[in-house]
Amino acid sequence: MKLNIKIRAYWVLGLLVFLWVGLMTIAQPKLDSAIAQTPVTPAISAVSTKKVLRVATRIIPPFVMENEGKLTGFSIELWQKIATQMGVESKITTYKTLAEMLSAVRENKADIAIAAISITAEREATLDFSYPMFNSGLQILIRNPKKVGMLPNLLRDLFSPTLLQLFGLALLMVVIAAHVIWLFERRHPDSSIAESYFPGIFIAAWWAASTLATQAEEMPKGALGRIMAVMWMFVAVLFVAYFTATVTTGMTVQSLQGDIKGLDDLKGRSAVTLARSTAADFLQNKSITLLTVDKIEMAYEALLTEKVDAVIFDGPVLRYYAAHDAKGLVQIVGESLRDESYGIALTNGSLYRKLINSALLKLRENEGYQQLYDQWFKVKSDS
Ligand code: GLU
């Protein structure tokens, strides 16, 4: 009897095990697919809510600035908006250089980096990037040409190749006119132009030159000489008009733009940029003497102290400098040399990327981004 009960108990146990295994075999695929359908959200929210995000940045006005120990700037405020949108806490650490900041993310000492980081193929290989957060581009900054003294400007204009050519042409025309007038006038009894070649040609040349410049005191006496004189006067009027137009246009363009208008004008001259920046990369193998410095402030200094002719760097950064610290001293010339986009750098495969991207998109849609952009970059009209 006892044995019978034992056997029955084994049977029941066996049956239960069989049923469990069977049930699991049928249920497992469904369970798997249920998990597969909701894989990302729980994982991300688990990561994002628990942890304080480690944010790396670097001072680069107007994107990141330090004001009485507090960080401000477009990128900092944008990040604050993104973090609020994501519902995460973050701790910002400032790094000295772009390379150190990016290394911090690469080595997982920081979760993200935000400043004025250009998205490049090379960086994309070792880092991830958010959607572009700002449209930028490389530009040229030069000293204000108006600051050059008047005398050097005048001397440079007087000895410019165009002007020297015009002077040469005027001389040639005077010599020709002098010969023509001498030929017609030398025999006339009332004429003051001597018959012999040398004194005669000098007087005729004097007459031709003063007619060209202003008005000669005496007119030729013979009929042919007078016809020639009238023709010469017409030529003189045209020449003076052409001369004035050439000189004034040249001077106006010079004083408005200086002589550097684009990258081509920098050939054979010197420029400075930030070492290891995208601008330094772009300027490699261009035929300009390139100096690289570790801090962009050193580049500004080199420009103002006339050690170099131009600074080439991110346009928005240069524009801010030109409008604030160096107001009236420098100016941006030419178009963007190459368009670039700034992004938020993340560790490769970071789960925060999707959350940051959707926060960025929402800020674009609800005008939060636009407000911030206007606050930092909109040119205020004087009215
Ligand atoms: N946008 C430039 C780059 O990514 C300069 C950034 C910086 O100096 O922080 O190379």
Boltz pocket constraint, residues with backbone or C-beta under 6 A from the ligand:
constraints:
  - pocket:
      binder: B
      contacts: [[A, 58], [A, 60], [A, 98], [A, 115], [A, 116], [A, 117], [A, 118], [A, 119], [A, 274], [A, 276], [A, 277], [A, 278], [A, 279], [A, 314]]
      max_distance: 6.0
